[in-house]
Amino acid sequence: MTGRLIGVGVGPGDPGLLTLNAVAAIEAAPVIAYLSAEGAASLARTIVAAHLRPDHEERLLEAPMRAEPEIVAAFYDAAAASITVDLEAGRDVALLCLGDPLLYGSFVYILDRLRPRFAFTVVPGIMSFGAAASRLGRVLARRRDSYAILSSLLPEDRLEALIAASDAVAILKVGQRLPRIKAILARQGLLETAVLVAWVGWPEERIVPLTEWPDDQTAPYFALVLAGPRA
């Protein structure tokens, strides 16, 4: 009998935002897998460290910081192959995922490769934009509002069109694309409503009006922008 792949959403950073289901899944799984940037500590593991035991078998999957499609695909092929060894041996694998496993996360690429062969479960996690809104007491959407969750990696024309079609937005994975985000929001009349939240739930957390973020300072990759609603 083969093992089960379990995608465990661990939230955006604060260990207190782990769900009871996430903790139960981690405690029950014999194998805990997690990704990190090559040469760096795993953020997901840091969040759940208090729930790891000496008898857990840990699997570190180091992702190369390269954008070439063939390199990215090769990494996910290798990661899926590594997890396959445990699953074929009958061991369940809890794969830790920042935020929610199914929203802009690496888990989906591993799931794509393994779902035809193995049973899987997904444990949802609190998403960064929800945590950021809660920190601010900021209403995301009311009864008839439209709300868009967008990646800054979208082509600029598509990103602007989606922002224009929405009452309010969350823009994730900001990083070095902040200047174009500011320009789009200014054209859409949303710049004055926008807030940048970096590292929500981490000790490095920073929350500032977007107009106050220096133009010459790159935002962290794990930063997001909340903008809207429109007047």
N, C-alpha and C positions, 0 to 999 in steps of 0.2 A: 504494500500500500504506500502510495507516494504522500509526501507532505503537502501542506497548504501554504501558499504565499499570502501573507497578511500585510497589506499596506496600512501603516499606522500613522495617522496625522498627529503630529506632536505640537501643533500650534506655532505661533510666530516667534516665541522666545521665552516668555515667562513660564517656568515649570508649573505654576499654579493654574495655568490654562490647559493643562493636560486633562482630557476627559477621563471619567472612570473607566469607560470602555478601552481607551488607549492604555491605561495602566494595567488593566486586566489582560489585554492582549500581550503586552510586553512581559508580564510576569509568567504567562502561560507558555510562551514560545521558547523552545530550547536554543534557537539560533536568532541572534539579533544582527541585522545588517543595516548599514548606513553609509551614506555618501559623504565625501568631503572634497573640497578643492585639493588638487595635488599638492602635497606637502603641508597642508593645513589641518587643524583639528576639525572634527565633524561637529557642526552646530547642532544637528539633530541629536547626536549622542549627548552633548552637553546638557540639553534640556531634560533628558530622561535619566541622567547619571544616577540619581538617587534610587532608581528602580531596577538597576542592573545588579546582578548577583555574580559571585565567582563562578557558579556553574553555568552561566550563560556562555555560549560560544559566540564570539563576536566576529563579524565579517566587515572589514573596511573596504569600501569601493572608492578608490581615488580617481576623480574625474580630471582629465587634462583640461587646462584652461586654454582651449583652442576652439575656434569656430568652424574649421573646415568640416563639411558634412561627413566626409569619409572617416575622419578621426573621431568625431562624435559617435557615429554609427558603430565603429569598431569598439569604442568603450562600452556602449550599451550591450553589444553582442557579448563581450567578455564578462560584463557584470551579470547578465542573464545566465551565461554558462556556469559561472561560479555558484550562483544560487541554485541552479539545476542540480548540482552535485548533492546538495543537502536535501532538496525535495525528492530526488530519486532514492535517497537513502531513508526516506520516510520521516524526515525532520521538518516540522513547520518552521518557516522563516518569517519573522516580523521585520519588514523593511521600513525603517523610520523615515518619515517625510516631513519636512518643514511645512507649516500651514496645513493644508488639506491635500491628500495624495492625488486628487483628480483635478486640481487647479494649478496649471503652469508648473507642475512638478516633474522631477525625473522619474518618479514611480511609473508614470503612464507609458514611458518608453520600454521599461522592463516588463510591465504588464502586457504590452503589445506582443512581446516576444514569448511570454510564458503562458498566456491564457489559453492557447489551443491545447496545451498538454497538462496543465495542473489546475486544481481547484484554487480559488482565491477568495479572500474577504477583504473589504475595505472598511477601515475605521475612520470616519470623518474627523477632521480637526478644525479648530477655530482658525479663521483666516485673518491675515494681517490687516486687511482694511476694516474688518469688523472690530478687531482689537483696537486699532487706531481711532475709530469713531467713538468707541466706548471711552477711551482715555480723554477725549475731547467733549464728550456728551453731545456729539454731533449727529443729528438725524440723517440717516442715509436716504430714506425715501418715505414719503407719505402715500396716502391712498391711491392717487392716480399718477404719481411720479414715475418716470422711467429712470432706471439706474444702470449704468454700464461699468463693467469691470474690464479694464483694458490693459494690454501689455504695451510698454513704450517701444517694444521692438517692431511694432506694426509699421508699415510704410507711412510716411508722414501724411499723405493725402487721405489714406483710409482712417488713420487715427483721428484726423480733424473731422472727417465726415461722421464718425461714430460719436465724437464728442458733441458735434452740432446737433445730432439727433436725440441727445439725452438731456434730461433735466439736471442730473448730477452724475459724477464719474469718480471712480477710483482708478488711478493709473499706477501700475506696478512695475517693478524692476527698473527704477528710474536711472540711476547711475549717470553716465556721461551724456545721456540724452536729455538732461534737464533743460538746457537752453531752448531746444525746439519745443519742448512741452510748454515752457513759459510763453513762447511766441504764439503757439496755437491758442492757449487759454486767453491770452491778451486779445487776439482777434475775435474770440468767441465771447468776450465780455465776462469771463469767469476768473480772471487772474486775481482780482481783489478778494474773491471768496476762497481762494486755494490755500491749502496748508500742506507743508511737507513734513512727513513723519519718517524719521530714519531709525532703524533698529528698534522698532516697537517691542516692548517687553524685555529688552536687554539693558544691562547697566549703561550702555552707550546711547540709550534712547535720546532722541532730539526731536523737538516739535517746534516748528517756526512757521509764521506766515510765509508763503512762497515768495512774496515780494521782498522779504528780508533776507532771503538766502543769497549770498554774494554770487554775482555772475561769474567770477573767476574761480569759484570753488566747486569741484566736482562732487555731486551727491553720491552717497554710498549706493552700491547695487541693491542692497536691502533697504531701499527707501521707497516710499510711495507718496503719491499726491492725491488728496481729496479735494474736489472742486464742485461747486454748486451747492444748493440748487440755484437755478436762475431766478432773478428777481421777478 
